[in-house]
Amino acid sequence: MPSLSMGPSSAGNEESIYKSDKVERSEKTRSRKTSKASETASCNDVSVLRRAAMDYLARREHSFYELNQKLNKKFPDSDSSLLVEVLNVLKAENLQSDERFTESYVRYRKSRGFAYLHIRADLAGRRVSEMVIGKYLIKADEHWQISAGQLAAKRLRSQEALSFGCKEHRKLSGFLVSRGFSPAEVRNALEKHLV
């Protein structure tokens, strides 16, 4: 009857399989550590930071603050002073410009029916300087009143007249205020639609 016990050769095979599993696991662990180290290294690599910033700028203009926030979010382990240095170089090369950003942002938001107060608040939230905002966003622009009138007419469509203080009047007034129009602009835009 054949013996069921393991001979010396089968025990050696089992031991070599165990050792090869152990080697594979340690190689996987080492490769994970290496990839994490390379990710961290890339976070502080100027060329990687610059390329990421350029990718954002290729899509659209960004304010300095906005670009800094996006890169900080994308590379949370990066050195913030190195990141600011990269952005300052882009600014010096005129690849990033708060003025260009403000000009295009004002033009776009005006075309979408937003007014002075709303656009100004958005730009301030993106940390654009008061001087730059004042250069491209003019409070006394006649466009605001025209735009308010057009939005009111569009919202009312075929409705003939509006009575002061009615639900529709309050709703339309709130809508125009939320778009950034001043109370005087809202009043003037709705005046011709009142009974």
Secondary structure, 3 states (H helix, E strand, C coil): CCCCCCCHHHHHHHHHHHHHHHHHHHHHHHHHHHHHHHHHHHHCCHHHHHHHHHHHHHHCCCCHHHHHHHHHHHCCCCCHHHHHHHHHHHHHCCCCCHHHHHHHHHHHHHHCCCCHHHHHHHHHHCCCCHHHHHHHCCCCCCHHHHHHHHHHHHHHCCCCCECCCCHHHHHHHHHHHHCCCCHHHHHHHHHCCEC
